[in-house]
């Protein structure tokens, strides 16, 4: 067996082990501070301006890849033409990270800024999106999703970069329930906003759908 073949087999075994490990959801998941990252010293691009066509603009610095360095995530609602119809509005986003001293656009599976669930005992981290009533009422239902971190693809400097995330297939219902419980514990019930209560209920419903086999398995 050549050294190259041996190394390839070791790499494949490691990847298979990582995939199996991601299926075993830890029981001690807690809501992590997604803003606990270091902002790059490069001046950020101008924020998205709100207008009659563009509103609900949100800018977040976020530790997407676990490196401790923030990426920049802008999310907003875009009105199509001059229509007032909710069906004529879309959810838009612009994501950037610093690469070789410059803010560079990148794409990923996310459309919203996710929550982070982390296991203190194992260090395993999950990124979950959850419904947002302020946006749902405008563009329609947002389906919860769950991922583990992946890797950057930045080989071609002329192309938009990509950060690949790995969708969680086994254990999604446990993750949705864990996030719902963490959100419920973060704010007392009598102080939760209607949007927060809707978000918690939606996660619980999504968990039941997964257990009942109603929710489709995410594509690899």
Secondary structure, 3 states (H helix, E strand, C coil): CCHHHHHHHHHHHHHHHHHHHHHCCCCCEEEECCCCCECCCCCCCCCCCCCCCEEEEEEEEECCCCCCECEEEEEEEEECCCCCCHHHEEEEEEEEEEECCEEEEEECCCCCCCEEEEECCCCCEEEEECCCHHHHHHHCCCCCEEEEEEEEECCCCCCCEEEEEEECCCCHHHHHHHHHHHHHHHCCHHHCCHHHHHHHHHHHHHHHHHHCCCCCCCCC
